[in-house]
Amino acid sequence: MVSTTAEARFISFEGVDGSGKSTQAHRCAEALRAAGATVLETREPGGTGLGEAVRRILLDPDPEVDVSDAAEVLLFAASRAQLVRQVVRPALESGTWVVCDRFLDSSLAYQGVGRGVGIDRVLAANAPAVDGCLPWRTFVIEVDPAEARRRRSGGDDRIEAEDGAFHERVAAGYRELAERFPERLVIVDGDGDVDAVHDRVWRSVSGGQG
């Protein structure tokens, strides 16, 4: 069972677009609240005024909005730096749990592997942004990219609109990250209904306290 008297924790949720990670992030936050914790939910890019403005630039599907790979890395890092300083770190210091829909590992998987920039280069670019503030646990909701695409509804944003090969590379990137950072990243089978996936996440959250 989650101990709500323990130090507040930072949890992030990752996965390819359409994996269900946003739903699972919210379900986890609700379960924490039901257990008596104070919880702040946020997202990346976004979560602050600056971050939401950056989000609009990064995800704009307009072909006239040309964002280079290097600019993409740095824009995500800028949004992240503001989120850490304005939202995440103050919340944790006040005893509030933070549940974030995407964080650093999105950049490592999408730009580091998907774009081919390199994991280490993206890590270096983000070092001043995160300033040592990393999630206690990162849940990667793993779903086949083709299935994830079928699940998505509405128009794709600029990154969602990338081809299948790109999203396959991203999925492989998450698996590489789980091998590289096993103390923090947990791969969660995203198949099945929402409750079944939540149960897999919650077992790890509640079993990891102490």
The 8 nearest C-alpha neighbors of each residue, nearest first, counted from 0:
[[1, 205, 2, 206, 208, 34, 204, 202],
 [2, 0, 205, 3, 208, 34, 204, 31],
 [1, 3, 4, 5, 0, 208, 209, 34],
 [2, 4, 36, 5, 1, 35, 34, 7],
 [5, 3, 2, 6, 7, 36, 1, 94],
 [6, 4, 3, 2, 7, 209, 208, 1],
 [5, 7, 8, 4, 94, 3, 91, 96],
 [6, 8, 96, 94, 95, 91, 5, 9],
 [9, 7, 96, 135, 6, 10, 97, 91],
 [8, 10, 134, 97, 135, 96, 98, 11],
 [11, 9, 98, 136, 134, 137, 135, 97],
 [12, 10, 99, 137, 98, 101, 100, 134],
 [11, 13, 138, 100, 101, 137, 20, 139],
 [14, 12, 139, 101, 20, 138, 140, 105],
 [15, 13, 140, 139, 18, 141, 20, 16],
 [14, 16, 18, 17, 170, 144, 166, 169],
 [17, 15, 18, 14, 147, 159, 148, 151],
 [16, 18, 147, 151, 19, 150, 148, 15],
 [19, 17, 147, 142, 15, 20, 16, 14],
 [20, 18, 22, 17, 21, 23, 140, 189],
 [19, 21, 23, 22, 18, 12, 140, 13],
 [22, 20, 24, 23, 19, 100, 25, 12],
 [21, 23, 25, 19, 20, 24, 26, 193],
 [22, 24, 26, 20, 25, 21, 27, 197],
 [25, 23, 21, 27, 22, 26, 12, 20],
 [24, 26, 28, 22, 23, 27, 29, 21],
 [25, 27, 23, 29, 28, 24, 30, 22],
 [28, 26, 30, 24, 25, 29, 23, 31],
 [29, 27, 25, 31, 30, 26, 32, 24],
 [28, 30, 32, 26, 31, 27, 33, 25],
 [31, 29, 33, 27, 32, 28, 26, 34],
 [32, 30, 34, 28, 33, 29, 36, 27],
 [33, 31, 36, 35, 29, 34, 30, 37],
 [32, 34, 30, 35, 31, 29, 36, 28],
 [35, 33, 31, 32, 36, 30, 1, 3],
 [34, 36, 32, 33, 3, 31, 37, 2],
 [37, 35, 32, 3, 31, 34, 38, 96],
 [36, 38, 95, 32, 96, 35, 39, 94],
 [37, 39, 96, 95, 97, 36, 28, 32],
 [38, 40, 97, 96, 98, 41, 95, 37],
 [41, 39, 98, 99, 97, 38, 28, 42],
 [40, 42, 99, 46, 100, 98, 39, 43],
 [43, 41, 100, 99, 46, 45, 44, 101],
 [44, 42, 45, 101, 102, 100, 46, 41],
 [43, 45, 54, 50, 78, 42, 75, 51],
 [46, 44, 50, 51, 43, 47, 42, 54],
 [45, 47, 41, 42, 50, 82, 51, 43],
 [48, 46, 50, 49, 45, 51, 82, 81],
 [49, 47, 51, 50, 52, 46, 45, 53],
 [48, 50, 52, 47, 51, 53, 78, 81],
 [51, 49, 45, 78, 47, 53, 52, 48],
 [50, 52, 45, 54, 48, 53, 49, 47],
 [51, 53, 49, 55, 54, 50, 48, 56],
 [54, 52, 50, 56, 51, 55, 57, 49],
 [55, 53, 51, 57, 44, 52, 56, 45],
 [54, 56, 52, 53, 58, 57, 59, 51],
 [57, 55, 53, 54, 59, 58, 52, 64],
 [58, 56, 54, 55, 59, 53, 71, 157],
 [57, 59, 157, 156, 55, 56, 54, 60],
 [58, 60, 56, 61, 157, 55, 57, 156],
 [61, 59, 157, 156, 62, 58, 155, 64],
 [60, 62, 63, 59, 64, 157, 65, 58],
 [63, 61, 64, 60, 65, 59, 157, 66],
 [62, 64, 61, 65, 60, 66, 59, 157],
 [65, 63, 62, 61, 66, 59, 60, 56],
 [64, 66, 63, 67, 62, 61, 57, 59],
 [67, 65, 70, 71, 64, 68, 57, 69],
 [66, 68, 70, 69, 71, 65, 72, 64],
 [69, 67, 71, 70, 72, 66, 114, 110],
 [70, 68, 72, 71, 67, 73, 116, 66],
 [69, 71, 67, 73, 72, 68, 74, 66],
 [70, 72, 68, 74, 69, 73, 67, 66],
 [73, 71, 69, 75, 70, 74, 76, 68],
 [72, 74, 76, 70, 75, 71, 77, 69],
 [75, 73, 77, 71, 76, 72, 70, 78],
 [74, 76, 78, 73, 72, 77, 79, 71],
 [77, 75, 73, 79, 74, 78, 125, 128],
 [78, 76, 74, 80, 79, 75, 73, 81],
 [77, 79, 50, 75, 81, 76, 80, 44],
 [80, 78, 76, 82, 77, 81, 128, 83],
 [79, 81, 128, 77, 83, 82, 78, 129],
 [80, 82, 84, 78, 79, 83, 85, 77],
 [83, 81, 79, 86, 85, 80, 84, 87],
 [84, 82, 87, 80, 81, 88, 86, 85],
 [85, 83, 81, 82, 88, 86, 80, 87],
 [84, 86, 82, 81, 83, 87, 89, 88],
 [85, 87, 82, 83, 89, 84, 88, 90],
 [88, 86, 83, 90, 89, 82, 91, 84],
 [87, 89, 91, 90, 83, 84, 86, 92],
 [90, 88, 92, 91, 87, 86, 93, 85],
 [91, 89, 95, 93, 87, 88, 92, 86],
 [90, 92, 95, 94, 88, 93, 89, 7],
 [91, 93, 89, 90, 94, 88, 95, 7],
 [92, 94, 90, 91, 95, 89, 7, 88],
 [95, 93, 7, 91, 92, 90, 96, 6],
 [96, 94, 90, 91, 37, 38, 7, 93],
 [95, 97, 38, 7, 8, 9, 37, 39],
 [98, 96, 9, 39, 38, 40, 10, 99],
 [99, 97, 10, 40, 11, 9, 39, 28],
 [98, 100, 11, 41, 42, 101, 40, 10],
 [99, 101, 42, 12, 21, 11, 43, 24],
 [102, 100, 13, 43, 12, 99, 11, 105],
 [101, 103, 104, 105, 43, 11, 99, 100],
 [104, 102, 105, 106, 107, 101, 125, 79],
 [103, 105, 107, 106, 102, 108, 101, 13],
 [106, 104, 108, 103, 107, 109, 102, 101],
 [105, 107, 110, 109, 104, 108, 103, 111],
 [106, 108, 111, 104, 118, 105, 110, 109],
 [109, 107, 172, 112, 169, 105, 111, 106],
 [110, 108, 113, 106, 169, 105, 112, 111],
 [109, 111, 114, 106, 113, 112, 107, 108],
 [110, 112, 117, 118, 107, 116, 108, 115],
 [113, 111, 115, 108, 172, 114, 110, 109],
 [112, 114, 109, 169, 168, 110, 115, 165],
 [115, 113, 110, 112, 116, 111, 109, 68],
 [114, 116, 112, 117, 111, 113, 110, 118],
 [115, 117, 111, 114, 110, 112, 120, 118],
 [118, 116, 111, 120, 115, 119, 112, 121],
 [117, 119, 111, 121, 107, 120, 122, 112],
 [118, 120, 122, 121, 117, 123, 111, 107],
 [121, 119, 123, 117, 122, 118, 124, 116],
 [120, 122, 124, 118, 123, 119, 111, 107],
 [123, 121, 119, 125, 120, 124, 118, 126],
 [122, 124, 120, 126, 121, 125, 119, 127],
 [125, 123, 121, 122, 126, 120, 73, 76],
 [124, 126, 128, 122, 123, 76, 127, 129],
 [125, 127, 123, 128, 129, 124, 130, 122],
 [128, 126, 130, 125, 129, 124, 80, 123],
 [129, 127, 80, 125, 126, 130, 76, 79],
 [128, 130, 132, 131, 126, 127, 80, 125],
 [131, 129, 127, 128, 132, 126, 80, 83],
 [130, 132, 129, 133, 126, 127, 128, 134],
 [133, 131, 129, 130, 134, 83, 88, 87],
 [134, 132, 131, 135, 129, 9, 103, 130],
 [135, 133, 9, 10, 136, 11, 137, 132],
 [134, 136, 9, 10, 8, 183, 133, 137],
 [137, 135, 183, 10, 134, 184, 138, 11],
 [136, 138, 11, 184, 12, 10, 183, 185],
 [139, 137, 12, 185, 184, 13, 186, 140],
 [138, 140, 13, 186, 14, 187, 141, 12],
 [141, 139, 187, 14, 189, 20, 18, 188],
 [140, 142, 189, 188, 187, 139, 14, 186],
 [143, 141, 189, 18, 144, 147, 140, 190],
 [142, 144, 146, 145, 147, 141, 170, 18],
 [145, 143, 147, 146, 142, 148, 166, 167],
 [146, 144, 148, 147, 143, 149, 163, 142],
 [145, 147, 149, 143, 148, 144, 150, 142],
 [148, 146, 17, 144, 150, 18, 145, 149],
 [147, 149, 145, 146, 150, 151, 17, 144],
 [150, 148, 146, 147, 151, 145, 17, 152],
 [151, 149, 147, 148, 17, 146, 152, 18],
 [152, 150, 17, 148, 149, 147, 153, 16],
 [151, 153, 150, 154, 149, 155, 148, 17],
 [154, 152, 155, 151, 156, 150, 149, 148],
 [153, 155, 156, 152, 151, 160, 159, 60],
 [154, 156, 159, 160, 153, 157, 60, 158],
 [155, 157, 60, 159, 58, 158, 160, 59],
 [158, 156, 60, 58, 160, 59, 159, 155],
 [159, 157, 160, 161, 156, 58, 155, 60],
 [160, 158, 155, 156, 161, 157, 16, 162],
 [159, 161, 158, 155, 157, 156, 162, 60],
 [162, 160, 159, 158, 165, 163, 157, 166],
 [163, 161, 164, 165, 160, 166, 159, 167],
 [162, 164, 166, 165, 167, 161, 145, 144],
 [163, 165, 167, 166, 162, 168, 161, 113],
 [164, 166, 168, 163, 167, 162, 113, 161],
 [167, 165, 169, 163, 168, 164, 144, 170],
 [166, 168, 164, 170, 169, 165, 163, 144],
 [169, 167, 171, 113, 165, 166, 170, 172],
 [168, 170, 172, 113, 166, 108, 171, 109],
 [171, 169, 167, 173, 172, 168, 166, 15],
 [170, 172, 168, 174, 169, 173, 167, 175],
 [173, 171, 108, 169, 175, 170, 174, 112],
 [172, 174, 176, 170, 175, 171, 108, 177],
 [173, 175, 177, 171, 172, 176, 178, 170],
 [176, 174, 172, 178, 173, 177, 179, 171],
 [175, 177, 179, 173, 178, 174, 180, 172],
 [178, 176, 174, 184, 181, 180, 175, 179],
 [179, 177, 175, 176, 181, 180, 174, 184],
 [178, 180, 176, 177, 181, 175, 174, 184],
 [179, 181, 177, 182, 178, 183, 176, 184],
 [182, 180, 177, 183, 184, 178, 179, 185],
 [183, 181, 180, 184, 136, 185, 177, 179],
 [182, 184, 136, 181, 180, 137, 135, 185],
 [185, 183, 137, 177, 181, 138, 180, 136],
 [184, 186, 138, 139, 137, 187, 177, 183],
 [185, 187, 139, 138, 140, 141, 184, 188],
 [188, 186, 140, 139, 141, 189, 185, 138],
 [187, 189, 141, 190, 140, 186, 196, 142],
 [188, 190, 141, 140, 142, 196, 187, 191],
 [191, 189, 188, 142, 192, 196, 141, 195],
 [192, 190, 195, 189, 196, 193, 194, 188],
 [191, 193, 195, 194, 196, 190, 189, 197],
 [192, 194, 196, 195, 197, 191, 23, 22],
 [195, 193, 197, 196, 192, 198, 191, 199],
 [194, 196, 198, 192, 197, 193, 191, 199],
 [195, 197, 199, 193, 198, 194, 189, 200],
 [198, 196, 194, 200, 199, 195, 201, 23],
 [197, 199, 201, 195, 196, 200, 202, 194],
 [200, 198, 196, 197, 202, 201, 195, 187],
 [201, 199, 197, 198, 203, 202, 204, 196],
 [200, 202, 204, 198, 203, 199, 205, 197],
 [203, 201, 205, 199, 200, 204, 206, 198],
 [202, 204, 206, 201, 200, 205, 207, 199],
 [205, 203, 201, 207, 206, 202, 200, 208],
 [204, 206, 1, 0, 202, 207, 203, 201],
 [205, 207, 203, 204, 202, 208, 0, 1],
 [208, 206, 204, 205, 203, 209, 202, 1],
 [209, 207, 206, 205, 1, 2, 204, 0],
 [208, 207, 5, 2, 206, 1, 6, 205]]
